[in-house]
Amino acid sequence: MTIARTELLQARSGPMGRRCALALLLALAAGVASGLLAWGPVRLDTRVHDYADTRGWAGLANAFTVLACLPLFIGACIGVMTTSRSVWGHEVRRPWTAFHCFAALSALGSAVYHAAPSDAAYLLAHGATSGAFVMLTAGVLAERVHGAFGGWRGLAGATLLWLVCCALVATSHQAGGGADVRPMLLLQVLPVLLIPAGAAWLPGAYTRPVDWMLILATYALAKLLDLGDAQLLDITGGLSGHTAMHLALAGVAGWLAYRAVSSRRRLTASNTSG
């Protein structure tokens, strides 16, 4: 029933709408990739490890930033459980369950990185984050464009794209002179550009356009908080912008987990009333 519901809504969107979404994805990919190529290498600088809140606690370095990674880990673990048990079709459950798995790995990687900052730990954490973005994109496309994006072949292609980008970054890191993180930036930027276009134009079987607008706004807020790392710490006296960023990102995983639970509740209520 859930798969039929996805196919029905995708049919209502019409082949033209779905073609436009795919064309938009290709155009965004080409535009962002061209811009990054023209910009030149984006090297990982040692200054990236400088954060405003360096307070320790109970022998743990950068304790408050490390602990701020826990809500995302908890939210992602809940997301894995709720999504895997949801009423969503398999083609949607697969990529979004994978998203939560990557988000949990990202949270753990970020906690380890902040406890002992290094270039390698930074790249591992952001590699997991990039994987989460790839799977989030696959989930949006599977729900709103075509279920094949959530099939095994579609996920294999998405995973291959992620692995290639991570391999390029790792190769540049091994070469010395600072890792070129452009491939990871490409993966992290594309979903941000795709979500408002794809989610707003095409109907979804399980999520609403407002869900993706909220997720996009939360992600934008997280980035703004990170930019104001020291300023927010000065204002609040205890909460840095980077720490607040981790808390905001937990809201993204938490909201998707909530949508999985609410979909199940609506179906249960519908069956009961019927």
Secondary structure, DSSP 8 states (H G I E B T S, - for coil): -HHHHHHHHHHHHHHHHHHHHHHHHHHHHHHHHHHHHHH---B--GGGG--S----BTTBTTHHHHHTTHHHHHHHHHHHHHHHTSSS-HHHHHHHHHHHHHHHHHHHHHHHHHHS--HHHHHHHHHHHHHHHHHHHHHHHHHHT-GGGGSHHHHHHHHHHHHHHHHHHHHHHHHSSS-B-HHHHHHHHHHHHHHHHHHHHS--SS--HHHHHHHHHHHHHHHHHHHTHHHHHHHHSS--HHHHHHHHHHHHHHHHHHHHHHHHHHHHHHHHH-
